[in-house]
């Protein structure tokens, strides 16, 4: 018992006292902690270009899709340091299991028994200039009617061609 208490006390003494994470751009996404004197901190002058390849579903139907959370958390990083969100040129393309996360409210609730947690985040991100696409090839193959998807998401002919197009134009690929 004494060993357990000593270990617990040691862990508490070694725990760093970080400031709380901030989510000023997309409240439901992971926040950003400013790290003093860190290398390559976000800055106000840099233009950030990334395409987020959204293929994975959320761990639970009440959680954000991983790609939505990651793209939104980077918006939070920029907003936390006062960088204009116009410096973030972000694109998200959905295919595979991630498509469930862009179902309209009625369809999402019917399938998962809860509200779509991605809806508010997608709307906030759209206001910040993020573009959203869904793969038409995936929809056709799975016989999914695009009308049951969120209107904020644009139908693309093919996710892979879209990914190549943006990468050819200097966008970094982020896969989630």
DALIN-V245985 format. One line per field, one symbol per residue. ss: DSSP state (h for helix, s for strand, l for the rest). phi: phi as a letter, one per 20 degrees, with the letter a starting at -180 (. if undefined). burial: 1 if it has 24 or more other ideal C-beta (glycine too) atoms within 12 Angstrom, else 0. Layout:
# DALIN-V245985
ss=???
phi=???
burial=???
This chain:
# DALIN-V245985
ss=lhhhhhhhhhhhhhlllllllslllllllllslllllllllllllllssssssslllllllllllhhhhhhhhhhhhhhhllllhhhssssssslhhhhhhhslhhhhhhhhlllllhhhhhhhhhhlllssssshhhhhhhlllhhhsllllsssllhhhhhhhhhhlllssssl
phi=.ffffffffffffeffeefffdcfecgeegecdfdgmeflffcfefedcbdeeecefffcfedfggffffffffffffffenfffffeddccddbmfffgfdfggfffffedmbfffegffffffffeofdcccffffgffelefgfeegffdefdfbffffffgfffdnefecdb
burial=00000000000000000000011111011111000000000100000111111111110000011111111111111111101010111111111101111111000100000001111011111101111111110110000101011101111100100110010000101101
